[in-house]
Each structure stands twice: as structure tokens, then as C-alpha cells.
Amino acid sequence: MARVRRSTRKVLQKWMFPSQSTSGRAYVVTRCGDWTLSCNCPAWTFKRPGQVRGCLHVAGVLASRTLPPLAPFGAERVRVAS
């Protein structure tokens, strides 16, 4: 069985999205201090080789414009974690 690598990045923000297919389940999009976004949903977690990592939850956060302004220290844009 493969080991899961835990991130030590500082979490700055979280958004919760209720599952539309499973009652009582929610998926969480996380923004870390390095401006990366990630999600714990199956579409994000089980990306197939050759596919761009993404999911509707991360897209929803990006579209909602709830992200704070970019940091002035050379941060040019929000990066989606791969």
C-alpha cells in the first residue's frame, strides 16, 4: 500500500463544499501559505497520468473571487497545486 505524504505547509484558508452525491459528506478546498490550492475530493486526489489536476470545487473557489489580494512579495498569481 502506498504511503500518503502529509503536507507541512501552513494552511491559510479553507472552503467547504457539500457532496451532491453522498449525503453528509463534504469536500474541503485548502489554500496554503505558498498560494497553492488543493482539494480532498476524488477528482483531485485520483488524477490520472497525463491529465491536468483540477476539480469543480477548486474551480468554484477561483470563480467566487473569495481569495484575498495577492501578496506584494513577488506573488504573481494563485497556483493550483499538482
C-alpha positions in Angstrom: 0.0 0.0 0.0 1.3 3.5 -0.9 2.1 5.9 1.9 0.3 9.2 1.9 2.7 12.2 2.2 1.4 14.8 4.6 2.0 18.4 3.8 3.7 20.6 6.3 2.6 23.8 4.5 0.7 26.4 6.6 -3.0 26.4 5.9 -4.4 29.9 5.5 -8.0 29.3 4.3 -10.5 26.5 3.8 -13.7 26.3 1.9 -16.3 23.5 2.4 -18.5 22.1 -0.4 -21.2 19.6 0.5 -21.2 16.5 -1.7 -24.1 16.4 -4.2 -23.9 12.6 -4.4 -23.3 11.5 -0.8 -25.4 12.8 2.0 -23.4 14.0 4.9 -20.1 14.2 3.1 -18.3 17.4 2.4 -15.1 18.2 0.4 -12.6 20.8 1.5 -10.5 23.2 -0.6 -7.4 24.4 1.2 -5.2 27.4 0.4 -1.7 27.2 1.8 0.8 29.9 2.6 2.6 29.2 -0.7 -0.7 30.2 -2.6 -1.4 26.7 -3.7 -5.0 25.3 -3.7 -5.9 21.7 -3.2 -9.0 19.6 -2.6 -9.7 16.3 -0.9 -12.3 15.1 -3.4 -11.8 12.0 -5.6 -11.4 14.1 -8.8 -8.5 15.9 -7.3 -7.0 13.1 -5.4 -7.1 10.4 -8.0 -5.8 12.3 -11.1 -4.9 10.1 -14.0 -1.5 10.4 -15.6 -1.4 13.0 -18.3 -4.5 14.8 -17.0 -4.4 18.3 -15.6 -5.2 18.3 -11.9 -8.4 20.1 -11.1 -11.9 19.7 -9.8 -15.2 21.7 -9.6 -14.5 22.7 -6.0 -11.2 24.4 -6.8 -12.8 26.0 -9.9 -15.6 27.2 -7.6 -13.2 28.9 -5.2 -11.4 30.6 -8.1 -14.6 31.7 -9.7 -16.1 33.0 -6.4 -13.3 35.6 -6.0 -13.1 35.0 -2.3 -9.3 34.7 -2.4 -7.5 37.7 -0.8 -5.4 40.0 -2.9 -2.0 38.6 -3.9 0.9 39.2 -1.6 3.2 42.1 -2.7 6.3 40.0 -2.4 6.6 38.7 -6.0 3.5 36.6 -5.9 2.1 36.9 -9.4 -0.9 34.6 -9.3 -2.6 31.8 -7.5 -1.2 28.5 -8.4 -3.2 25.3 -8.4 -1.2 22.5 -6.6 -0.4 19.4 -8.6 
